């Protein structure tokens, strides 16, 4: 039911070849943080790194690639450092400034 739904901020893993072997029509979602159905996307002003919980690859993502999705968390889920509530800004270990490219 709707009241039992759990929502997460996610990005799609960019390792398409690995995930396509399991399901050609499915894009693997990397959960970043839990949210609700109404909260707007966090104000992130830089690209950031996220590691896939399934294939282990790490890629750079733009703030516009962050999506809200209804799903159940994995048993090993830990929030991404950039999305943790106690953080007051971008974490320099996981964020990239505007002049840097990877």
C-alpha positions as a Markdown table, in Angstrom:
| # | Residue | x | y | z |
|---|---|---|---|---|
| 1 | Unk | 0.0 | 0.0 | 0.0 |
| 2 | Unk | 1.0 | 3.6 | -0.5 |
| 3 | Unk | 1.5 | 4.3 | 3.2 |
| 4 | Unk | 4.1 | 1.5 | 3.4 |
| 5 | Unk | 6.1 | 2.7 | 0.4 |
| 6 | Unk | 9.7 | 3.5 | 0.9 |
| 7 | Unk | 11.4 | 6.0 | -1.4 |
| 8 | Unk | 15.1 | 6.4 | -2.2 |
| 9 | Unk | 17.2 | 8.9 | -4.1 |
| 10 | Unk | 19.0 | 6.7 | -6.7 |
| 11 | Unk | 21.2 | 6.9 | -9.8 |
| 12 | Unk | 21.4 | 4.4 | -12.6 |
| 13 | Unk | 24.6 | 2.4 | -12.7 |
| 14 | Unk | 26.6 | 3.2 | -15.9 |
| 15 | Unk | 28.1 | -0.3 | -16.1 |
| 16 | Unk | 25.5 | -1.3 | -18.7 |
| 17 | Unk | 27.3 | -4.4 | -20.0 |
| 18 | Unk | 27.5 | -6.0 | -16.5 |
| 19 | Unk | 23.8 | -5.4 | -15.7 |
| 20 | Unk | 22.4 | -6.2 | -19.2 |
| 21 | Unk | 23.6 | -9.8 | -18.8 |
| 22 | Unk | 21.1 | -10.2 | -16.0 |
| 23 | Unk | 18.2 | -8.3 | -17.6 |
| 24 | Unk | 18.4 | -6.4 | -20.9 |
| 25 | Unk | 15.4 | -4.2 | -20.1 |
| 26 | Unk | 16.3 | -3.2 | -16.5 |
| 27 | Unk | 18.7 | -0.5 | -15.4 |
| 28 | Unk | 20.3 | -1.2 | -12.0 |
| 29 | Unk | 19.6 | 1.6 | -9.5 |
| 30 | Unk | 22.1 | 2.6 | -6.9 |
| 31 | Unk | 20.4 | 3.8 | -3.7 |
| 32 | Unk | 21.9 | 6.9 | -2.3 |
| 33 | Unk | 19.6 | 7.9 | 0.6 |
| 34 | Unk | 16.1 | 7.3 | 1.9 |
| 35 | Unk | 13.5 | 10.0 | 1.3 |
| 36 | Unk | 9.7 | 10.4 | 1.1 |
| 37 | Unk | 7.2 | 10.9 | -1.7 |
| 38 | Unk | 7.2 | 14.7 | -1.4 |
| 39 | Unk | 10.6 | 16.0 | -0.6 |
| 40 | Unk | 12.4 | 17.8 | -3.5 |
| 41 | Unk | 15.7 | 16.7 | -4.7 |
| 42 | Unk | 18.7 | 17.7 | -2.5 |
| 43 | Unk | 20.5 | 20.8 | -3.5 |
| 44 | Unk | 23.8 | 19.3 | -4.9 |
| 45 | Unk | 25.9 | 21.7 | -6.9 |
| 46 | Unk | 28.7 | 19.4 | -8.1 |
| 47 | Unk | 29.3 | 16.1 | -9.7 |
| 48 | Unk | 29.8 | 13.2 | -7.3 |
| 49 | Unk | 31.1 | 9.6 | -7.3 |
| 50 | Unk | 28.8 | 6.6 | -6.4 |
| 51 | Unk | 29.9 | 3.0 | -6.3 |
| 52 | Unk | 27.5 | 0.3 | -7.5 |
| 53 | Unk | 26.4 | -2.1 | -4.7 |
| 54 | Unk | 26.1 | -5.0 | -7.3 |
| 55 | Unk | 29.0 | -4.7 | -9.8 |
| 56 | Unk | 31.4 | -2.6 | -7.6 |
| 57 | Unk | 32.2 | -0.1 | -10.3 |
| 58 | Unk | 32.4 | 3.6 | -9.4 |
| 59 | Unk | 31.3 | 6.4 | -11.7 |
| 60 | Unk | 30.7 | 10.1 | -11.7 |
| 61 | Unk | 27.2 | 11.4 | -11.6 |
| 62 | Unk | 25.6 | 14.9 | -12.2 |
| 63 | Unk | 23.0 | 16.2 | -9.8 |
| 64 | Unk | 20.4 | 16.0 | -12.6 |
| 65 | Unk | 20.9 | 12.2 | -12.7 |
| 66 | Unk | 19.6 | 11.8 | -9.2 |
| 67 | Unk | 16.0 | 10.3 | -9.3 |
| 68 | Unk | 13.4 | 9.3 | -6.7 |
| 69 | Unk | 12.3 | 5.7 | -6.9 |
| 70 | Unk | 10.1 | 3.5 | -4.8 |
| 71 | Unk | 12.0 | 0.4 | -3.7 |
| 72 | Unk | 13.0 | -1.7 | -0.8 |
| 73 | Unk | 16.6 | -1.2 | 0.5 |
| 74 | Unk | 19.2 | -4.0 | 0.3 |
| 75 | Unk | 20.4 | -5.5 | 3.6 |
| 76 | Unk | 23.8 | -3.8 | 3.2 |
| 77 | Unk | 22.4 | -0.3 | 2.4 |
| 78 | Unk | 24.3 | 2.7 | 3.8 |
| 79 | Unk | 23.5 | 6.3 | 2.8 |
| 80 | Unk | 25.9 | 8.0 | 0.4 |
| 81 | Unk | 28.1 | 10.5 | 2.3 |
| 82 | Unk | 26.9 | 13.4 | 0.2 |
| 83 | Unk | 23.3 | 12.6 | 1.2 |
| 84 | Unk | 23.7 | 12.1 | 5.0 |
| 85 | Unk | 21.8 | 14.5 | 7.0 |
| 86 | Unk | 24.7 | 15.4 | 9.4 |
| 87 | Unk | 26.7 | 16.6 | 6.4 |
| 88 | Unk | 26.5 | 20.3 | 5.8 |
| 89 | Unk | 28.0 | 20.4 | 2.3 |
| 90 | Unk | 29.7 | 18.4 | -0.4 |
| 91 | Unk | 32.3 | 15.9 | 0.8 |
| 92 | Unk | 35.5 | 16.6 | -1.0 |
| 93 | Unk | 36.3 | 12.9 | -1.2 |
| 94 | Unk | 33.2 | 12.0 | -3.1 |
| 95 | Unk | 32.4 | 15.4 | -4.9 |
| 96 | Unk | 34.1 | 16.9 | -7.8 |
| 97 | Unk | 34.5 | 20.6 | -8.5 |
| 98 | Unk | 33.2 | 22.3 | -11.7 |
| 99 | Unk | 36.7 | 22.4 | -13.3 |
| 100 | Unk | 37.5 | 18.8 | -12.9 |
| 101 | Unk | 36.5 | 15.9 | -15.1 |
| 102 | Unk | 36.8 | 12.1 | -14.7 |
